[in-house]
């Protein structure tokens, strides 16, 4: 480990706990993740209900037809630590245990999608979080059941997209197109 690192940076690199994209970049000696040309990139998670219903291809096809470029894709099981990190803002909520169990009930698929105004456009295609309030023609309106079983998670800001991309993709797992 280079001697120029601070004690905090060494601790973050050892524990794998990163508060921001910049923390991750410093700890792992990689640049803050932006694809060439500063193309906006967002993270989507195809949730367990999407995987169980066999809708991953349909959702990805809708996103690609809307003009998004796929820059990263992987399927994995969410660990307790990963669920905690991703849903840290909900840890104190009474439904957190149910959410954790749901997110661990099946593998999920992480997608990194690039395009103009990627975060906003992806959220428009997904529809509101509550599938019961989502319009037909949106991903959640067509396939979701409720607030939790709503097919897909999508970053809600550019800053959160950067943090979430770092959380779910290691260096070298994103490919510009």
N, C-alpha and C positions, 0 to 999 in steps of 0.2 A: 504494500500500500504506500503511495507516495507520501513523503514526510510533510508535504504542504497541506495535507488534509487536516481539518480541525477535529477535535475529539467528537463533536456532534456528528460530523460527516462519517467518521469511522463507526460510530454507534449505529447510525442509520444503515450503513452498508452491511454491517454484521447482522442486524435484526431484521432488515428488509422492511422497516417501517418508514414510509415517506409521506410527508405532509403535503408535498406539492410536486409538480413535474420538475421544477428546478431542483428540489432536494434529490430526486431520483437521478437527475442528470449529473449533479455534483458527486453523489455517492458512487455512481457506476462509471464515472468518467466518460459520459456520452453527452452529445449536445441535446438541448431541449428539443423534443421531437416535433418537427415540422417537415412536411414533405417538400421536395424541391418546388420552387415557384410559389411558396407559401400558400398552397392550396389548403383550404380549410378542411379539416378531417374530424370526423366524429366517431363515437363508439356506439354500437348497438349490441345488446345482448338478446339473443333469441332464447327466451326463458323456457323452463321445463315444459310448460303446456304447449308451446310451439313445437318443441322436439317430440313430445309424446304424440301429438296429433299429426306428425309428419308434414308440417307446414314450412319447414326451413327453406326449401327450394322455392315455394310460392312467394314467401316474404322477400327473399333475395332477388327473385325475378322482378318483383314490383320495384324494388330499390334500383336495380340496374336499368329498368325501363324508364325510370325517372331521371336517369342521367348520372347516377353516382358511379364512381370507380371503386371497385373492391381493392383495398390495399393490404388487407390482412383478414384471416379467417381461421379460427381454431375451435375445436370442441374439447371441453374438459368438465370435470366435476368441481363444483365450488366447495372449497374447504371452509371450516369454521372461521379461520382467520381472514379469508378472502371475503366471505359474506359480511363479517364484522367491519372490515375496512370499507367495503363498498356501501354499506348501509349504516355507517357510523352515526349519521344524523337521525337514525331511527332506533338506536339501541335502547333508549329509555321508554319506548312506546310499548303498550301492552300487547300489541300484535307482532312484536319482533320475533318471538319464538316460532310463530306460525309462518312468518315470512322466511326465516332461516330454513325451516323444514321444507317449505315449498321450493326454495332455490336449490336445495340439495336433493330433491326428489328425482332428479334426472340430470344428465349432463346439460350444459348450456352451450351456445355457440356465440363466440365473440366475433363481431365484424368491425373492421375499420373501413370507413367509407369516406371518400374524398369528393369534393365538388364545391361549386360556388354556394356560399351560405349553407353549408352542409348541415350544421346543427339545426337551424330553423326549418329548412326544407324537410329534413328527416322527421322532425317533430310534427310537421304538418301532415306528412304521409302516415304517421303512426296514429294520430288522433289523440284526444285527451286520455289521461291515465285511467280514468274510470271507463271501461269498455261499454258500460251501459249508457254512457252519455256520448259515446263516439259515433260520429255519422257513418252511415254505410258508405263504402268506398275507401274508408281508411283501414289500415291494418287491424287496429283494435276493434273498430266497428264491425268489421267483417268476421273476425275470428276470435276475439276476446270474450271473456265471460264476466269479469268484474275488475275491481281495482288491482288485485294481486295476479290473478290469472288473466293477464292482458297481453300475452304473446311476446311483447318486446319491451326492453328498457332502452331508452335513448338519452344521451347526454343532453342536459338542459341549458348549457352555456358553453362558450368556447373554452373558458377556463376549466370547467368540469370535464369537457371532452379531453383536454390535454392530460389532466390528472388520471382520468379513467383509461385512456390509451396506455399510459405508463403502468397502470395497475394490472392490466390484462395482457399486454404484449411486451415481451422482452426485446432488448436491442437486437436488431436483425430480423425481426418477425414482421415488419411492415415493408411493403414494396410499392414504390410509386409507379403509376401507370400513366 
